[in-house]
Each structure stands twice: as C-alpha cells, then as structure tokens.
Amino acid sequence: MATTSESKPSTAGTTGQNDQSREGEIFDLLSNQRRRYTIHYCKQEDNPVTLGDLAEHVAAWELDKEVEAITSAERKRVYTSLQQTHLPTLERADIIKFDDRTIELTDEAAELDVYLDIVPGNSVSWGIYYLGLTAVGAVVIGGLWLEVVPTETVPELGWTTLVFSLFAVSAAIHVVQNRRMRLGEMERPP
C-alpha cells in the first residue's frame, strides 16, 4: 500500500518576517513629511477630512505660512501630490480610507504612535536620561553599601525613597510629554 504525504510549507519564522516587513513598510510610510503631515491633520480633526482642506494645511505647514496665505498654485501642487502619490500609498497600507475627495484614518493608524516617539531637538532622549538616572541610583546604593553616604541625617530608607521618587516623577513626566508630542495632538506637526 502506497502512502503519500503532503508537505506543508514551513511557517517557522513567518510571523517574525511579517512583523519585520510591516515595520519596514511603516518606516517607509513615515519617512515622507507629507504623509506624516497627512496623518497629523487627520488625527487632529478626528473626523473625515476633505482633500482640499488637507492640501491647504499641508502646504501651509511645508511653507511655514498661515492657511489663508497659501496661493492657489501652492495648494494645487500639494493637492496633486497627495491625490496621485501619498494618499494611495497610505490607503494601500490600510492607514486611511480615501475616496477621491474624503480621507479618514483607519484603526490601523493607531499602531503608528509607537513609531512616532518624537524627541524635540533641544532635549535629551529619554533612554539617555534614564541611563543617567540609573547611574545616580547606582552611586547612591553603592555609597550606602560601602557606608560612604551619610545615614545620620538621611536614613537608608530615605535615600531609597529619594531614588524611587526620582524614577516615579520622571516616568510620569515622560508619559505626559509623549502624549502631548503625538501626531495630531499639537497645532502644528513636529
């Protein structure tokens, strides 16, 4: 009796490759300023927007002008670029729904927030900040172990509470700043 075995393609590693592929696609989408501005404006409005309004705002942000100061030629250049290139790209990635005149964010757009951790130019990144804070904590704890940190005026529990409080306050400020710096949260896109 002959037996046949069907071989199924291996799915080992497929999920990881799909995640990397999607991540690469997202970085590619966000690499373009007009697409970031589009997402920002749509998040800011929180309702479907018209292509005309979007083009006006994107042109104003790009040219650092007020919306009222945009000329028809400037608006048309951005309008055409959005309509022919950027909106179809965002739609293929399932970030927006686009029906020739109206643009609306999809639920998939929410996943972009994790890729948009914005650090202002005059700021230290939070990773470096926390590394520094950890170094301060390590010095305090090391000093307590080696008995070089004074415990007569401030008890050991006081030093521990101080280090913990620094981390807690820093984390709270970090969360507030990240929420305030998301696309769609500010008047002008970062």
C-alpha positions as a LaTeX table, in Angstrom:
\begin{tabular}{lrrr}
\hline
Residue & $x$ (\AA) & $y$ (\AA) & $z$ (\AA) \\
\hline
Met1 & 0.00 & 0.00 & 0.00 \\
Ala2 & 1.47 & 3.28 & $-1.07$ \\
Thr3 & 1.16 & 6.28 & 1.16 \\
Thr4 & 1.52 & 9.86 & 0.19 \\
Ser5 & 2.44 & 12.62 & 2.47 \\
Glu6 & 1.51 & 16.14 & 1.77 \\
Ser7 & 4.16 & 18.56 & 2.76 \\
Lys8 & 3.02 & 21.91 & 4.00 \\
Pro9 & 5.26 & 24.88 & 3.68 \\
Ser10 & 7.07 & 25.67 & 6.88 \\
Thr11 & 5.63 & 28.59 & 8.78 \\
Ala12 & 8.52 & 28.79 & 11.20 \\
Gly13 & 9.75 & 32.34 & 11.32 \\
Thr14 & 6.98 & 33.64 & 9.07 \\
Thr15 & 5.42 & 35.76 & 11.80 \\
Gly16 & 8.76 & 37.39 & 12.57 \\
Gln17 & 9.34 & 38.09 & 8.89 \\
Asn18 & 5.83 & 39.52 & 8.52 \\
Asp19 & 6.37 & 41.76 & 11.54 \\
Gln20 & 9.68 & 42.99 & 10.13 \\
Ser21 & 8.11 & 43.53 & 6.73 \\
Arg22 & 5.25 & 45.54 & 8.26 \\
Glu23 & 7.69 & 47.53 & 10.39 \\
Gly24 & 9.75 & 48.34 & 7.30 \\
Glu25 & 6.60 & 49.40 & 5.47 \\
Ile26 & 5.62 & 51.68 & 8.35 \\
Phe27 & 9.05 & 53.30 & 8.49 \\
Asp28 & 8.87 & 53.81 & 4.72 \\
Leu29 & 5.43 & 55.43 & 5.07 \\
Leu30 & 6.59 & 57.73 & 7.85 \\
Ser31 & 9.81 & 58.68 & 6.05 \\
Asn32 & 7.87 & 61.18 & 3.96 \\
Gln33 & 6.94 & 64.51 & 5.53 \\
Arg34 & 3.70 & 64.93 & 3.54 \\
Arg35 & 2.44 & 61.56 & 4.73 \\
Arg36 & 3.30 & 62.47 & 8.35 \\
Tyr37 & 1.51 & 65.79 & 7.90 \\
Thr38 & $-1.49$ & 63.94 & 6.45 \\
Ile39 & $-1.67$ & 61.62 & 9.44 \\
His40 & $-1.21$ & 64.56 & 11.82 \\
Tyr41 & $-4.04$ & 66.55 & 10.24 \\
Cys42 & $-6.40$ & 63.57 & 10.16 \\
Lys43 & $-5.68$ & 62.77 & 13.83 \\
Gln44 & $-6.13$ & 66.41 & 14.73 \\
Glu45 & $-9.53$ & 66.64 & 13.06 \\
Asp46 & $-10.70$ & 63.21 & 14.30 \\
Asn47 & $-13.31$ & 63.11 & 11.51 \\
Pro48 & $-13.15$ & 62.52 & 7.77 \\
Val49 & $-11.40$ & 65.45 & 6.07 \\
Thr50 & $-11.62$ & 66.75 & 2.53 \\
Leu51 & $-8.68$ & 66.61 & 0.19 \\
Gly52 & $-8.86$ & 70.38 & $-0.33$ \\
Asp53 & $-8.62$ & 71.17 & 3.40 \\
Leu54 & $-5.81$ & 68.66 & 3.83 \\
Ala55 & $-3.85$ & 70.14 & 0.90 \\
Glu56 & $-4.21$ & 73.66 & 2.32 \\
His57 & $-2.94$ & 72.67 & 5.75 \\
Val58 & $-0.06$ & 70.54 & 4.44 \\
Ala59 & 1.02 & 73.37 & 2.12 \\
Ala60 & 0.83 & 75.86 & 4.98 \\
Trp61 & 2.97 & 73.66 & 7.23 \\
Glu62 & 5.51 & 72.97 & 4.49 \\
Leu63 & 5.85 & 76.64 & 3.57 \\
Asp64 & 5.57 & 77.88 & 7.17 \\
Lys65 & 2.62 & 80.12 & 6.29 \\
Glu66 & $-0.88$ & 80.62 & 7.54 \\
Val67 & $-3.56$ & 78.69 & 5.62 \\
Glu68 & $-5.06$ & 81.97 & 4.39 \\
Ala69 & $-1.70$ & 82.99 & 2.86 \\
Ile70 & $-1.40$ & 79.91 & 0.62 \\
Thr71 & $-1.70$ & 80.66 & $-3.09$ \\
Ser72 & $-3.76$ & 78.50 & $-5.41$ \\
Ala73 & $-0.58$ & 77.28 & $-7.16$ \\
Glu74 & 0.96 & 76.19 & $-3.84$ \\
Arg75 & $-2.26$ & 74.45 & $-2.84$ \\
Lys76 & $-2.64$ & 72.74 & $-6.22$ \\
Arg77 & 0.95 & 71.41 & $-6.17$ \\
Val78 & 0.35 & 69.74 & $-2.78$ \\
Tyr79 & $-3.19$ & 68.64 & $-3.75$ \\
Thr80 & $-1.91$ & 66.84 & $-6.85$ \\
Ser81 & 0.96 & 65.18 & $-5.00$ \\
Leu82 & $-1.37$ & 63.98 & $-2.23$ \\
Gln83 & $-4.01$ & 62.72 & $-4.65$ \\
Gln84 & $-1.67$ & 60.91 & $-7.02$ \\
Thr85 & 1.05 & 59.62 & $-4.68$ \\
His86 & 0.72 & 59.92 & $-0.94$ \\
Leu87 & $-2.94$ & 59.12 & $-0.28$ \\
Pro88 & $-2.92$ & 55.99 & $-2.46$ \\
Thr89 & 0.25 & 54.86 & $-0.65$ \\
Leu90 & $-1.37$ & 55.36 & 2.76 \\
Glu91 & $-4.52$ & 53.62 & 1.55 \\
Arg92 & $-2.60$ & 50.57 & 0.28 \\
Ala93 & $-1.00$ & 50.34 & 3.72 \\
Asp94 & $-4.50$ & 50.42 & 5.27 \\
Ile95 & $-3.74$ & 53.60 & 7.24 \\
Ile96 & $-6.50$ & 55.67 & 5.61 \\
Lys97 & $-9.67$ & 55.27 & 3.59 \\
Phe98 & $-9.61$ & 57.54 & 0.56 \\
Asp99 & $-12.48$ & 58.04 & $-1.86$ \\
Asp100 & $-11.19$ & 60.76 & $-4.23$ \\
Arg101 & $-12.30$ & 63.64 & $-2.01$ \\
Thr102 & $-12.54$ & 62.38 & 1.59 \\
Ile103 & $-9.80$ & 60.99 & 3.80 \\
Glu104 & $-10.39$ & 59.08 & 7.03 \\
Leu105 & $-7.96$ & 57.27 & 9.32 \\
Thr106 & $-8.47$ & 53.54 & 9.82 \\
Asp107 & $-7.99$ & 51.64 & 13.07 \\
Glu108 & $-4.55$ & 50.61 & 11.77 \\
Ala109 & $-3.39$ & 54.23 & 12.11 \\
Ala110 & $-3.34$ & 53.83 & 15.90 \\
Glu111 & $-0.39$ & 51.43 & 15.60 \\
Leu112 & 1.75 & 54.25 & 14.22 \\
Asp113 & 2.04 & 56.02 & 17.60 \\
Val114 & 4.76 & 53.64 & 18.78 \\
Tyr115 & 6.90 & 54.61 & 15.76 \\
Leu116 & 6.47 & 58.33 & 16.34 \\
Asp117 & 8.26 & 58.89 & 19.64 \\
Ile118 & 9.27 & 62.46 & 18.95 \\
Val119 & 12.26 & 63.96 & 20.76 \\
Pro120 & 12.46 & 67.75 & 20.46 \\
Gly121 & 15.79 & 68.98 & 19.09 \\
Asn122 & 16.70 & 70.76 & 22.33 \\
Ser123 & 16.02 & 67.72 & 24.51 \\
Val124 & 17.89 & 64.66 & 25.73 \\
Ser125 & 16.36 & 61.35 & 24.67 \\
Trp126 & 14.53 & 59.54 & 27.44 \\
Gly127 & 16.78 & 56.50 & 27.08 \\
Ile128 & 19.87 & 58.58 & 27.91 \\
Tyr129 & 18.01 & 60.36 & 30.70 \\
Tyr130 & 17.00 & 57.07 & 32.35 \\
Leu131 & 20.54 & 55.75 & 31.95 \\
Gly132 & 21.83 & 58.81 & 33.82 \\
Leu133 & 19.16 & 58.43 & 36.47 \\
Thr134 & 20.16 & 54.78 & 36.90 \\
Ala135 & 23.80 & 55.84 & 37.32 \\
Val136 & 22.75 & 58.28 & 40.09 \\
Gly137 & 20.75 & 55.49 & 41.76 \\
Ala138 & 23.70 & 53.10 & 41.49 \\
Val139 & 26.03 & 55.66 & 43.10 \\
Val140 & 23.59 & 56.20 & 45.99 \\
Ile141 & 23.06 & 52.45 & 46.53 \\
Gly142 & 26.80 & 51.75 & 46.19 \\
Gly143 & 27.51 & 54.53 & 48.68 \\
Leu144 & 25.03 & 53.01 & 51.11 \\
Trp145 & 26.63 & 49.56 & 50.76 \\
Leu146 & 30.11 & 50.98 & 51.24 \\
Glu147 & 28.84 & 53.20 & 54.07 \\
Val148 & 30.18 & 56.41 & 52.49 \\
Val149 & 26.75 & 58.04 & 52.09 \\
Pro150 & 25.71 & 59.77 & 55.31 \\
Thr151 & 22.86 & 57.91 & 57.02 \\
Glu152 & 22.82 & 60.02 & 60.18 \\
Thr153 & 20.91 & 62.92 & 58.58 \\
Val154 & 19.04 & 60.86 & 55.96 \\
Pro155 & 18.28 & 57.22 & 56.80 \\
Glu156 & 18.84 & 54.43 & 54.25 \\
Leu157 & 15.10 & 54.22 & 53.59 \\
Gly158 & 15.10 & 57.96 & 52.87 \\
Trp159 & 17.81 & 57.55 & 50.20 \\
Thr160 & 15.92 & 54.63 & 48.68 \\
Thr161 & 12.70 & 56.65 & 48.68 \\
Leu162 & 14.52 & 59.55 & 47.00 \\
Val163 & 15.83 & 57.34 & 44.17 \\
Phe164 & 12.42 & 55.69 & 43.74 \\
Ser165 & 10.72 & 59.11 & 43.69 \\
Leu166 & 13.09 & 60.36 & 41.00 \\
Phe167 & 12.17 & 57.41 & 38.79 \\
Ala168 & 8.43 & 57.78 & 39.51 \\
Val169 & 8.35 & 61.54 & 38.76 \\
Ser170 & 10.48 & 61.04 & 35.63 \\
Ala171 & 8.19 & 58.28 & 34.35 \\
Ala172 & 5.10 & 60.46 & 34.92 \\
Ile173 & 6.67 & 63.40 & 33.05 \\
His174 & 7.74 & 61.03 & 30.26 \\
Val175 & 4.18 & 59.73 & 29.81 \\
Val176 & 2.69 & 63.25 & 29.77 \\
Gln177 & 5.30 & 64.54 & 27.32 \\
Asn178 & 4.84 & 61.56 & 24.98 \\
Arg179 & 1.07 & 62.06 & 24.89 \\
Arg180 & 1.48 & 65.75 & 24.19 \\
Met181 & 4.03 & 65.15 & 21.40 \\
Arg182 & 1.97 & 62.64 & 19.36 \\
Leu183 & 0.90 & 63.44 & 15.85 \\
Gly184 & $-2.49$ & 65.09 & 15.94 \\
Glu185 & $-2.09$ & 66.44 & 19.48 \\
Met186 & $-0.36$ & 69.73 & 18.64 \\
Glu187 & $-1.49$ & 72.60 & 16.44 \\
Arg188 & 1.50 & 72.27 & 14.11 \\
Pro189 & 3.09 & 68.90 & 13.35 \\
Pro190 & 6.51 & 68.34 & 14.90 \\
\hline
\end{tabular}
